[in-house]
């Protein structure tokens, strides 16, 4: 009996030491901000019940978000990152958990909404004998964030001499899936929600490939409107994308889908920030960022890609654009004309896309250039500005009170641009002071406010998109080439 008791005590001691070791390991993983651990545990417990089998998702820690923020723009002080997190309403674990919960609410609403009436039509039509005879059976391809639903066959060639080919090989279903995934990740990363948004499992996005013109007319009700992704119909509340693919559009479909996906990710971001059922983001913000993320080079109409109407007096067709895509070098897009550039004030105020394809091309390219300019000149400032706009703030105020204000703060510039006196306790090296002056100069040169942005946008942001700018560059290169030849002599 004594021997048995000794063995029992040894086993208990071993078990207790094991639990102690596990507890120590877990303690090392706890983030520095531990004020809301009970809330984290509670949220994780709730999520275990509703989470999908495909991907476990839990609220990120304050430290994780801080490190991700630091990865976007390095070289700042810790207090600057903390200040930025506060402006993003992610300054404490409680706020992070709340923001995470808002995305789960959107997931639940998508789940509750189920399939749209367009999806019901698609499924119903695909079961008919006539559809099966022409297009074969319906197939699916699953990825992490999306399910692609498509007919087995697609007709390629002229109507009288068309051939039935395998849709997955002809269209490139895996490429569409890959582009959609990349767009999802890039859009989420752009606005720092990659650890919050989750399109997996039951709430995956669904991409329906429509190859039948009659079925497309059922899905796309009304007349076609010119927009960058005219061949895609998005059902926001259902996370559904319907893509019209025919011989004129299948080579542009992956980027068009990526454009639509990027926009919907940003819209859900706005819904989470604003707590509203609809996105508050303006058209130029959605268009510009989605255009950059997707790699779209043209406006994709139902009869193919569209850029300009004419170039050097010649009509530009879809075939012309495809030839342009095949050329070596970076120029895959026809340059704009300076005299036809859209004013910044008109771009930021536009509630809808222009009616004509060429005008949509101008709008998309200029919006993309504007977004790229702002992001490249201050990624953390861009995040704060994006959040303000997503909540419904006017763009001019988001620039002045968010973008410029934060960037100037990080650069060391005072509110009125006055030099700060250096106390004995806070004296810095000559190099540090020079670095700060350089940062302040960069901030001033980049942008001082919305008024300057409005007055300088055409010259600084939009002019490099034009043929006049390209001609100037070519002249400069010729001059440089001639001068270098003279030096060699």
Buried (B, 14 or more C-beta within 10 A) or exposed (E): EEEEEEEEEEEEEEEEEEEEEEEEEEEEEEBEBEEBEEBBEEBBEEBEEBBBEBEEBBBBBBBEBBEBBBEBBEEBEEEBBBBBBEBBBBBBBBBBBBBBBBBBEBBEBBBEBEBBEBBEBBEEBBEEEEBBEBBBEBBEBEBBBBBBBBBBBBBBEEEEEEEBBEBBEBBBBBBBBBBBBBBBBBBBBBBBBBBBBBBBBEBBBBBBBBBBEEBBEBBBEEEBEBBBBBBBBBBBBBBBBBBBBBBBBBBBBBBBBBBBBBBBBBBBBBBBBBEEEEBBBBBBBBBBBBBBBBBBBBBBBBBBBBBBEEBEEEEBEBEBBBEBBEEEEEEBBBBBEBEEBBEBEEBBEBEEBBEEBBBBBBBBBBBBBBBBBBBEBBBBBBBBBBBBBBBBBBBBEBBBBBBBBBBBBBBBBEEEEEEEEEEEEEEEEEEEEEBBBEBBEBBBEBBBBBEBBBEBBBEBBBBBBBBBBEEEEEEEEEEEEEEEEEEEE
